[in-house]
Amino acid sequence: MINIVNMNRGQWLDAAAALALLHVRAQTLYANVSRGRIRARPDPEQPRRSLYHAEDVRLWAQRRRGQPRRERVAAGTIAWGDPILPSAISTVAHGRLWYRGQDAVQLSERADLEQVAALLWELPAQPRSPPTARHTAHTTDGGGALQAAYRELALRAGRDAPMYGRAATALRAEAVLLYAGLSHAILQAIAAQGHPRARTRRATSPLHIRLADAWRQPRAADAIRRALVLLADHELNASTFATRVAASTGAALSASVLAGFATLSGPMHGGAAAAIRALVEAAQATDAERAILAALAQGQTLGAFGHPLYPDGDVRAAALLRRLTVPPLYQSLRSAAQQLLGEAPNVDFALCALAAAMRLPADAPFVLFALARGVGWIAHALEQRLAGTLIRPRARYIGAPIESAQSERVPTNRQMNAAVESSAALRR
């Protein structure tokens, strides 16, 4: 018998009922809660147990029984004439991440971010780190890395020429200067935030060296280099899509990248590190298993584990974690998640573990993510603008009923006279 609990905001199922509808193991149910696919809440009668949103469970059960694939749904809604955006920049295939046909994990063994930028932006084969300082729009006046990035990009967006109608060579040259200013502004913010006497390298030094110096952790340089390479691009995630939408209108390159930054700032994207730190603190107060179960009981999305594009585990996380001495608390969470959820850590977890292992500041995961993904945003902005198409999705209207076209037509004189005669006849 399926136990459905009626509450103020819909119907909820206990675990046994949800599992009966889904025909899956408890691990799979927990994994879908952690990914945000199924909402959960504590049982008011037994707070240590969870209830699961009946409609979420029903929809997920339908998908498992062969409902229309996401790609087919997207094909009818995402854009006029271009339902799925073509891109030659990156893809996830066969459980691996590829940059223009090259394995990103293998690149992370030997390349730095500047070399990856040259690959993704299609620059000459011999890359050099851009001279940032003399191209920066201004110096930082306080605030964190995110604020510094916003200021830098906003000032440039207010004066830079649109991309529309410009040659590829001019746009690529502008990309080098734009990223130089962005990275320099963030490095300045790091120095102002607590390391004012940090040793600074010349602007032509690789970015991972300059970041390690700014954080006064030179031993972290190689781990930072690997992270930057692995995070440079990841298909059409939310921030990259926002960047491409802006670029498709012909907006300035800086304005397009600013759209990506604004999207990255959300807690469900670049802000995932804060939730992971909260999970770590909860595990420290109790233990890893209890922390995960408590988060699931509260209906929280565990953004630290699992990734839809990597059913066998996020290869970026694996590449980073195997080069680290993972702190014991993170290792406990990793093991508990594998046991309870059947999920491996993703790159957000790996970034937080890297920051803890290398004694980097709390905002280091975001800084690494933003600086790395900025390279990808620029690549996508260039590709979208040179494609020359506007991204313009259609909406599937679900609002109040609208009148039919027939009822909106203005009646002719003949129709009005007939209506008057009919009305008079009824009165008689």
Secondary structure, 3 states (H helix, E strand, C coil): CCCEEEECCEEEEEHHHHHHHHCCCHHHHHHHHHCCCCCEEECCCCCCCEEEEHHHHHHHHHHHCCCCCHHHHHHHHCCCCCCCCCCCCEEEECCEEEECCEEHHHHHCCCCHHHHHHHHHCCCCCCCCCCCHHHCCCCCCCCCHHHHHHHHHHHHHCCCCCCCCCCHHHHHHHHHHHHHHHHHHHHHHHHHCCCCCCCCCCCCCCHHHHHHHHCCCHHHHHHHHHHHHHCCCCCCCHHHHHHHHHHHCCCCHHHHHHHHHHHHCCCCCCCHHHHHHHHHHHHHHCCHHHHHHHHHHCCCCCCCECCCCCCCCCHHHHHHHCCCCCCHHHHHHHHHHHHHCCCCECHHHHHHHHHHHCCCCCCHHHHHHHHHHHHHHHHHHHHHHHHCCCCCCCCCCCCCCCCCHHHHCCCCHHHHHHHHHHHHHHHC
